[in-house]
Amino acid sequence: MSAVRALKRVFDWKVRGVRWIEIIGLMLVAAMIFSVYLAKAAAASESARIASLERQITQNGQRVRLLRAEVARLEQPGRLEALSRSAGLGPVDVHRQATEASLPELAPIPEPAPVVIVAPTVPTEPAGAEPVPSAEVAQ
């Protein structure tokens, strides 16, 4: 019975005519309203982000379709044939096809090693000496 009395005393405890239990309940309701407001604000933010991502996906889909159309246009056989003919290319002659036995002859020739040319060093003249004209050196 003492627990019931203690509980009754908490419910009956008043501050300036207002019971504590009502004050606690009002604070809990305010906290719930604030948390719902925060949850709705976060949901609105996420919704805006999702809408932005969906717009980007739509734009990227359009770009992919445009690029596929461009590839289809560039790969048209008539266009490629005209380009190859303007570059001087044509179909391979039947007599120019390689056989298995002639493959070693078709191997690329290795490129020669590069030649390094070292510039000859020119001796410097002493500071007080006059330069010798080139015509006198040749004689």
Backbone as CSV, one residue per row, in Angstrom:
resi,resn,N_x,N_y,N_z,CA_x,CA_y,CA_z,C_x,C_y,C_z
1,MET,0.806,-1.194,0.000,0.000,0.000,0.000,0.853,1.262,0.000
2,SER,2.071,1.150,0.475,2.914,2.339,0.520,3.274,2.797,-0.896
3,ALA,3.385,1.837,-1.849,3.682,2.201,-3.226,2.519,2.958,-3.835
4,VAL,1.308,2.532,-3.490,0.129,3.215,-4.016,0.055,4.621,-3.454
5,ARG,0.393,4.771,-2.186,0.375,6.102,-1.561,1.437,7.010,-2.183
6,ALA,2.618,6.441,-2.436,3.687,7.244,-3.039,3.276,7.675,-4.448
7,LEU,2.658,6.770,-5.186,2.199,7.099,-6.527,1.099,8.147,-6.485
8,LYS,0.177,8.020,-5.538,-0.901,8.993,-5.403,-0.340,10.352,-5.013
9,ARG,0.695,10.342,-4.186,1.307,11.593,-3.772,1.981,12.287,-4.966
10,VAL,2.616,11.510,-5.890,3.250,12.093,-7.077,2.186,12.706,-7.976
11,PHE,1.036,11.985,-8.122,-0.027,12.511,-8.978,-0.705,13.730,-8.373
12,ASP,-0.719,13.802,-7.063,-1.390,14.929,-6.393,-0.451,16.105,-6.145
13,TRP,0.839,15.951,-6.335,1.799,17.013,-6.055,1.564,18.145,-7.033
14,LYS,1.348,19.319,-6.511,1.009,20.466,-7.345,2.013,21.585,-7.129
15,VAL,2.214,22.331,-8.212,3.041,23.535,-8.155,2.179,24.634,-8.731
16,ARG,1.794,25.575,-7.883,0.937,26.711,-8.261,-0.336,26.238,-8.960
17,GLY,-0.887,25.195,-8.494,-2.161,24.707,-9.006,-2.056,23.760,-10.180
18,VAL,-0.840,23.456,-10.606,-0.669,22.547,-11.726,0.050,21.305,-11.200
19,ARG,-0.482,20.131,-11.548,0.152,18.901,-11.077,1.419,18.621,-11.903
20,TRP,2.403,18.003,-11.248,3.657,17.667,-11.902,3.448,16.711,-13.067
21,ILE,2.549,15.802,-12.929,2.314,14.822,-13.987,1.839,15.510,-15.259
22,GLU,1.063,16.587,-15.123,0.619,17.339,-16.300,1.786,18.078,-16.946
23,ILE,2.683,18.599,-16.132,3.865,19.297,-16.651,4.760,18.310,-17.411
24,ILE,4.977,17.132,-16.832,5.801,16.112,-17.475,5.143,15.663,-18.784
25,GLY,3.836,15.454,-18.768,3.119,15.049,-19.980,3.220,16.106,-21.065
26,LEU,3.080,17.382,-20.690,3.192,18.473,-21.656,4.596,18.525,-22.259
27,MET,5.632,18.299,-21.445,7.006,18.300,-21.958,7.228,17.117,-22.907
28,LEU,6.645,15.953,-22.600,6.774,14.801,-23.496,6.082,15.048,-24.833
29,VAL,4.898,15.672,-24.792,4.187,15.993,-26.029,5.001,16.986,-26.865
30,ALA,5.585,17.985,-26.226,6.417,18.959,-26.944,7.632,18.277,-27.568
31,ALA,8.249,17.353,-26.835,9.404,16.625,-27.374,8.987,15.778,-28.568
32,MET,7.823,15.156,-28.509,7.347,14.348,-29.636,7.061,15.226,-30.852
33,ILE,6.450,16.381,-30.641,6.161,17.295,-31.759,7.468,17.750,-32.410
34,PHE,8.467,18.087,-31.587,9.757,18.530,-32.111,10.442,17.413,-32.899
35,SER,10.386,16.180,-32.385,11.029,15.061,-33.087,10.312,14.760,-34.414
36,VAL,8.993,14.894,-34.458,8.265,14.689,-35.711,8.649,15.769,-36.716
37,TYR,8.790,17.010,-36.243,9.201,18.103,-37.112,10.587,17.826,-37.707
38,LEU,11.532,17.376,-36.873,12.878,17.062,-37.359,12.840,15.908,-38.354
39,ALA,12.030,14.893,-38.091,11.935,13.754,-39.005,11.360,14.191,-40.357
40,LYS,10.350,15.071,-40.341,9.771,15.548,-41.595,10.768,16.410,-42.364
41,ALA,11.544,17.221,-41.671,12.550,18.048,-42.338,13.625,17.167,-42.981
42,ALA,14.049,16.127,-42.276,15.048,15.215,-42.828,14.476,14.467,-44.033
43,ALA,13.211,14.064,-43.947,12.577,13.357,-45.066,12.455,14.272,-46.282
44,ALA,12.141,15.541,-46.061,12.046,16.493,-47.178,13.410,16.685,-47.835
45,SER,14.447,16.753,-47.020,15.801,16.903,-47.557,16.181,15.680,-48.389
46,GLU,15.911,14.498,-47.874,16.210,13.267,-48.612,15.376,13.181,-49.890
47,SER,14.145,13.631,-49.825,13.284,13.615,-51.003,13.850,14.528,-52.097
48,ALA,14.346,15.680,-51.708,14.960,16.600,-52.680,16.210,15.978,-53.283
49,ARG,17.006,15.289,-52.456,18.218,14.642,-52.953,17.864,13.506,-53.914
50,ILE,16.836,12.750,-53.594,16.398,11.661,-54.468,15.906,12.220,-55.803
51,ALA,15.156,13.312,-55.750,14.661,13.927,-56.990,15.832,14.400,-57.852
52,SER,16.858,14.962,-57.208,18.039,15.414,-57.945,18.747,14.225,-58.602
53,LEU,18.898,13.136,-57.877,19.533,11.943,-58.436,18.715,11.363,-59.585
54,GLU,17.390,11.386,-59.466,16.538,10.888,-60.545,16.678,11.757,-61.799
55,ARG,16.803,13.081,-61.607,17.029,13.965,-62.751,18.361,13.639,-63.426
56,GLN,19.395,13.410,-62.621,20.700,13.076,-63.179,20.638,11.746,-63.938
57,ILE,19.912,10.775,-63.398,19.774,9.484,-64.072,19.071,9.664,-65.412
58,THR,18.030,10.483,-65.429,17.309,10.738,-66.679,18.224,11.411,-67.705
59,GLN,18.985,12.425,-67.269,19.902,13.120,-68.176,20.975,12.173,-68.695
60,ASN,21.515,11.316,-67.820,22.535,10.367,-68.259,21.951,9.350,-69.233
61,GLY,20.700,8.956,-69.021,20.035,8.050,-69.966,19.903,8.688,-71.332
62,GLN,19.557,9.979,-71.354,19.458,10.686,-72.631,20.825,10.778,-73.310
63,ARG,21.873,11.029,-72.526,23.222,11.090,-73.098,23.626,9.735,-73.684
64,VAL,23.283,8.670,-72.973,23.621,7.334,-73.469,22.908,7.067,-74.789
65,ARG,21.637,7.429,-74.876,20.905,7.235,-76.129,21.522,8.048,-77.262
66,LEU,21.909,9.300,-76.974,22.547,10.129,-78.000,23.884,9.533,-78.449
67,LEU,24.660,9.041,-77.496,25.953,8.454,-77.848,25.769,7.174,-78.657
68,ARG,24.776,6.372,-78.316,24.515,5.158,-79.101,24.087,5.513,-80.519
69,ALA,23.287,6.564,-80.656,22.882,7.000,-81.987,24.099,7.498,-82.773
70,GLU,24.995,8.217,-82.103,26.209,8.710,-82.759,27.095,7.544,-83.197
71,VAL,27.221,6.525,-82.342,28.017,5.349,-82.699,27.403,4.652,-83.901
72,ALA,26.084,4.504,-83.903,25.411,3.860,-85.031,25.656,4.650,-86.322
73,ARG,25.632,5.976,-86.233,25.879,6.802,-87.418,27.322,6.656,-87.889
74,LEU,28.259,6.647,-86.947,29.667,6.556,-87.329,30.044,5.177,-87.857
75,GLU,29.300,4.142,-87.461,29.625,2.783,-87.891,28.867,2.356,-89.146
76,GLN,28.198,3.265,-89.812,27.468,2.898,-91.023,28.456,2.412,-92.080
77,PRO,28.158,1.248,-92.694,29.097,0.687,-93.678,29.364,1.626,-94.854
78,GLY,28.358,2.329,-95.325,28.562,3.244,-96.447,29.526,4.353,-96.093
79,ARG,29.402,4.893,-94.909,30.293,5.970,-94.456,31.722,5.450,-94.322
80,LEU,31.876,4.275,-93.705,33.212,3.710,-93.534,33.852,3.372,-94.882
81,GLU,33.050,2.893,-95.822,33.581,2.574,-97.156,34.060,3.844,-97.853
82,ALA,33.287,4.905,-97.766,33.690,6.172,-98.390,34.971,6.699,-97.756
83,LEU,35.090,6.614,-96.437,36.308,7.075,-95.763,37.509,6.230,-96.162
84,SER,37.322,4.915,-96.254,38.456,4.061,-96.602,38.887,4.297,-98.043
85,ARG,37.943,4.527,-98.925,38.305,4.785,-100.329,39.026,6.131,-100.454
86,SER,38.591,7.136,-99.684,39.268,8.441,-99.743,40.668,8.359,-99.155
87,ALA,40.908,7.389,-98.259,42.240,7.209,-97.685,43.097,6.286,-98.540
88,GLY,42.525,5.792,-99.659,43.296,4.926,-100.548,43.286,3.478,-100.109
89,LEU,42.364,3.108,-99.273,42.276,1.728,-98.811,41.229,0.984,-99.622
90,GLY,41.350,-0.310,-99.689,40.386,-1.113,-100.404,40.393,-2.526,-99.873
91,PRO,39.554,-3.370,-100.450,39.539,-4.752,-99.981,40.856,-5.446,-100.303
92,VAL,41.211,-6.430,-99.508,42.446,-7.174,-99.701,42.257,-8.123,-100.879
93,ASP,43.230,-8.131,-101.759,43.196,-9.030,-102.917,43.351,-10.471,-102.429
94,VAL,42.676,-11.381,-103.088,42.720,-12.783,-102.682,44.129,-13.336,-102.778
95,HIS,44.898,-12.881,-103.736,46.253,-13.397,-103.929,47.236,-12.825,-102.901
96,ARG,46.833,-11.834,-102.159,47.731,-11.216,-101.169,47.520,-11.773,-99.777
97,GLN,46.645,-12.745,-99.643,46.403,-13.314,-98.321,47.580,-14.192,-97.923
98,ALA,47.893,-14.196,-96.630,49.045,-14.947,-96.135,48.603,-16.353,-95.745
99,THR,49.548,-17.275,-95.938,49.317,-18.645,-95.483,50.072,-18.841,-94.178
100,GLU,49.847,-19.970,-93.571,50.501,-20.243,-92.287,52.009,-20.351,-92.455
101,ALA,52.458,-20.870,-93.569,53.894,-21.051,-93.807,54.599,-19.716,-94.051
102,SER,53.877,-18.715,-94.565,54.530,-17.437,-94.887,54.494,-16.439,-93.742
103,LEU,53.965,-16.818,-92.603,53.882,-15.873,-91.473,55.243,-15.418,-90.953
104,PRO,56.280,-16.296,-90.849,57.584,-15.778,-90.373,58.170,-14.722,-91.292
105,GLU,57.876,-14.786,-92.587,58.380,-13.778,-93.514,57.698,-12.431,-93.301
106,LEU,56.494,-12.454,-92.748,55.735,-11.220,-92.548,56.041,-10.553,-91.207
107,ALA,56.865,-11.173,-90.400,57.198,-10.591,-89.096,57.856,-9.236,-89.320
108,PRO,57.557,-8.263,-88.472,58.146,-6.929,-88.670,59.657,-6.956,-88.473
109,ILE,60.327,-6.143,-89.251,61.786,-6.016,-89.143,62.084,-5.178,-87.910
110,PRO,62.978,-5.655,-87.049,63.286,-4.848,-85.851,63.941,-3.533,-86.238
111,GLU,63.575,-2.520,-85.537,64.141,-1.195,-85.827,65.587,-1.147,-85.349
112,PRO,66.454,-0.466,-86.092,67.853,-0.376,-85.652,67.947,0.481,-84.391
113,ALA,69.006,0.220,-83.650,69.222,0.990,-82.427,69.507,2.441,-82.798
114,PRO,69.016,3.383,-82.005,69.248,4.794,-82.332,70.727,5.152,-82.218
115,VAL,71.158,6.020,-83.108,72.543,6.487,-83.122,72.604,7.779,-82.319
116,VAL,73.519,7.809,-81.366,73.689,9.004,-80.541,74.913,9.754,-81.030
117,ILE,74.723,11.000,-81.416,75.826,11.835,-81.903,76.220,12.772,-80.779
118,VAL,77.495,12.694,-80.408,78.009,13.539,-79.344,78.743,14.701,-79.993
119,ALA,78.378,15.902,-79.601,79.025,17.094,-80.161,80.459,17.168,-79.643
120,PRO,81.420,17.477,-80.533,82.821,17.589,-80.073,82.959,18.808,-79.163
121,THR,83.803,18.666,-78.192,84.015,19.783,-77.267,85.022,20.743,-77.878
122,VAL,84.755,22.010,-77.753,85.624,23.050,-78.290,86.459,23.570,-77.127
123,PRO,87.796,23.549,-77.287,88.618,24.057,-76.174,88.428,25.565,-76.032
124,THR,88.371,26.005,-74.835,88.213,27.442,-74.587,89.581,28.097,-74.577
125,GLU,89.631,29.318,-75.027,90.891,30.053,-75.099,91.123,30.765,-73.778
126,PRO,92.347,31.014,-73.428,92.616,31.781,-72.196,92.009,33.174,-72.296
127,ALA,91.794,33.798,-71.186,91.107,35.076,-71.132,91.839,36.178,-71.892
128,GLY,93.143,36.198,-71.877,93.898,37.266,-72.533,94.219,36.965,-73.983
129,ALA,93.982,35.769,-74.474,94.366,35.399,-75.839,93.338,35.888,-76.827
130,GLU,93.832,36.196,-78.035,92.941,36.645,-79.089,92.418,35.430,-79.840
131,PRO,91.186,35.504,-80.326,90.677,34.369,-81.093,91.381,34.294,-82.446
132,VAL,91.633,33.085,-82.893,92.304,32.870,-84.154,91.245,32.842,-85.241
133,PRO,91.415,33.657,-86.324,90.420,33.626,-87.409,90.389,32.243,-88.051
134,SER,89.233,31.862,-88.489,89.043,30.521,-89.035,89.778,30.309,-90.347
135,ALA,90.027,31.407,-91.114,90.721,31.296,-92.379,92.186,30.891,-92.139
136,GLU,92.820,31.358,-91.075,94.197,31.038,-90.778,94.324,29.605,-90.307
137,VAL,93.340,29.103,-89.668,93.378,27.730,-89.173,93.345,26.759,-90.321
138,ALA,92.589,27.070,-91.363,92.445,26.168,-92.504,93.732,26.072,-93.297
139,GLN,94.641,27.052,-93.266,95.866,27.057,-94.094,96.933,26.266,-93.514
